[in-house]
Amino acid sequence: MPNTHTGLESPKGVWWKPAHPAEKVWVTIAFVWCMVLFAMMPLWHFKGGQNPSGIRRKVEPTAFFRRTQEFIAQYQIGEDQGIPIVAPPPGSDVYLTAMSFQWTPILQLEEGAEYTLHLSSLDVNHGFNLNPLNVNFQVVPGYDYGLKVQPTAAGDFRILCNEFCGIGHHTMVGRLIVVGGNSAANAGGSR
Amino acid sequence: MTDSNFRTCGSTGLKVHGPAELLIKANAVVSVVALLIGAIGAVLLVLTRWQAVHLLSAPWYYRILGVHGMSMLIFFIIFFEMAVLYFASTVVINARQVMPKLGWASFGLMVVGAVMVEVMMWTGKADVLFTSYVPLRADPLFYLGVILFAVGALIVTSMFFANLVVAKREKRYEGSVPLVTFGAVAAAIIAIITLLHGAAIYIPTFLWSLGLMEVDAQIYRLIWWGLGHSSQQINVAAMVAIWYMLGALTVGAVVINEKISRLAFVLYILFISMASAHHLLVDPGMGPTWKIVNTSYFMYMAVLASMIHGFTVPAGMELGQRLRGFTSGLFEWLRKAPWSDPGFSSLVFSVVVFGFVGGITGVTIGTEQINIIVHNTLRVPGHFHATVVSGTAMAFMGATYYLIPLIFRKRVAFWGLAKIQPYLFALGMLIFTMSMTFAGSFGVPRRHWDITFSQAPFGIEFSPAVDLLLGIVALGGLMAATGAFIFVAIAVKSVFFGEPLGEITRGTAMVGVPAGLTHPPVHSSNVDELNAELHQPGRSWRLGPAPGTVVLVGVFLLAFVVYFFVNWKVLSFVWKIG
């Protein structure tokens, strides 16, 4: 019998043998790389600007929706396609409810200001995608996801739903407006 | 113990137990039927997402998307894995099948469950897609179908362990089980963990669909992914086992070091089940510590395992070829490999696309913060088609080219097509997955019928590059689907109408018989001497017995590092979020 065997043959005798140096070196390099992969995540929490931590708590879907409606009543400045446009002051808590198949309200934020954006759903799972920035979060009914956001550039953004929420899923598009730091003018209608 | 039900395989000398053989055949055949349904779905889907064609209506797009997911990821893959479990616990170790009747009962359960699920989906009573996230609601029979299927699979997995125990007691093999069977053991243990998660989520969801209890949407996502992602890890372990098997059959690949390869399988068992967390990185239910610990599969120990196999599999192939005399330079072993053997080409493409595309993208997009620019975009299906289709399905196809002559004892039909099938399928999938990944980096959503948003209150215009990329996605998808149809045609023709194999004449090429069987990859007669010489320290620029592989994994690592850090850079450009 030769000293070598394939993966289809039973190894004879004791197979717990030392590995060849080349193999040991590869395993070591791979291990070190895995540690780098691991270290990047906690490191980014301290040094990076984008983390999905947020303030997380359970909430009744209807209670969250009521809170959103109060928020709308407080800061509404207009309307587009029947959806209220809301301009909350910098630093405030901002509420966005997802429901099949609509995002409500339309938010108008200021460039460079920080807000706590609360996301939740009235019915099923939805997906928050800020277009064209490509920022994504899962919106789960019964959970309030409060994320600190700081818009870095003015623009007329879209929020599209990227979690399947029913047959009308592809019609679910909302709007988010960011106005320049000191010229907080109403961005008005779109399209 | 009676051995009357055994036949001895003419090509490998292995003893094949009749009842086991029948179970392998039945499961493999149903698997191919599921593949056919899934592949037809794939064609309809890519022709819908290619906006210029936009074939299906919205309800049918979402319905077929669900059918495609269930047929491919669950029915095709798991029926084939059942065949692999039967094969690895009987044929590979010359053992018998215990309780064949129970095997048939579980097979019946699985088929009934699968048919129930398919009927519910096709009739529009389960428009909840593959993931069926609560509180989207399907007909209770849909959930019941999944439960029956899972129970059947759980019984087969238990029978796999029973086979091993009986084989050991009856001394069917000497020493330890072969590495291929060891890999199947890892797959089976992960399968048990996976199927228990399946029970833990689908039984409550079934009761919920009957109005008997409540299910929390976030808890559903957590436990469902214990099934959804872990089932992909069964695939990984089964696929790696098949890599070792195809390497042995096609080029006489040797096991470089049993200890290292087996430890890597153990790492899979210990850590890979934490992967369900990858789907919850931007979910509101869990905090950063939970996310970091789990997404990293606890410090990336399962990634380490894959990187180990990514070295030992090609290194074993290289050493096997060198022991056959292909020793010159870095890559003679690769140049002189049997590229027209579909078992070999499938193996190589499976390893390369799984590693370079599936592996690198998977680890990167499964990083807590990077997931912010990835979640639910086309980058996600771009990644998992590279792992489960280009990796697992391709490996299973390669294995089938050997199972047809070895188990079904038929010649492989349409032999000319069989030789090019892996090239067509792998190239199609490579184009498909890479263009999908690029389209996803523009934020194009997955599972979406209309990205022109023609019926939405506000318009969105993606970069013009996206139109082009989705056209390329369709092109790659159609190529790969053609490859899948060719595979199905080959499998069906060979199994049901194929020419019986008869005796294999060694040294003469035969139509419909892979080179690994007509020209078995025998090592040189002075194999030990050659092996010792190849292991000499200081040889091949001190790169060890497989220097070509060292160069290849170096290229891999470089690609990995670059891709990983480019993604962090891209992330740093978006708004401050926390």
Interface residues (C-beta under 8 A of the other chain):
Chain A: P2 N3 T4 H5 T6 G7 L8 E9 S10 P11 K12 G13 W15 W16 K17 A19 H20 P21 A22 E23 W26 V27 I29 A30 F31 W33 C34 M35 L37 F38 M40 M41 P42 W44 H45 G48 G49 Q50 N51 P52 S53 G54 R56 Q81 I83 Q102 E114 L119 S120 D123 V124 N125 G127 N129 N131 P132 L133 N134 V135 N136 F137 Q138 V139 V140 P141 G142 Y143 D144 Y145 L147 K148 V149 Q150 P151 T152 R158 L160 C161 N162 E163 F164 C165 G166 I167 G168 H169 H170 T171 M172 V173 G174 R175 S190 R191
Chain B: T12 A58 P59 Y62 V92 I93 D127 L129 Y133 P135 L136 Y173 E174 G175 S176 V177 P178 L179 V180 G183 D216 A217 Q218 R221 A241 Y244 M245 G247 A248 L249 G252 A253 V254 V255 I256 N257 E258 K259 I260 S261 L280 L281 V282 D283 P284 G285 M286 G287 P288 K291 I292 T295 S296 M299 Y300 M301 V303 L304 M307 I308 F311 T312 A315 G316 L319 G320 L323 V363 T367 E368 Q369 N371 I372 I373 V374 H375 N376 T377 S441 F442 G443 P445 R446 R447 H448 W449 D450 I451 F453 Q455 A456 P457 F458 G459 I460 F462 H523 V527 D528 N531 H535 P537 L543 G544 P545 A546 V550 V553 L557 F560 V561 F564 W568 L571 S572 V574 W575 K576 I577 G578
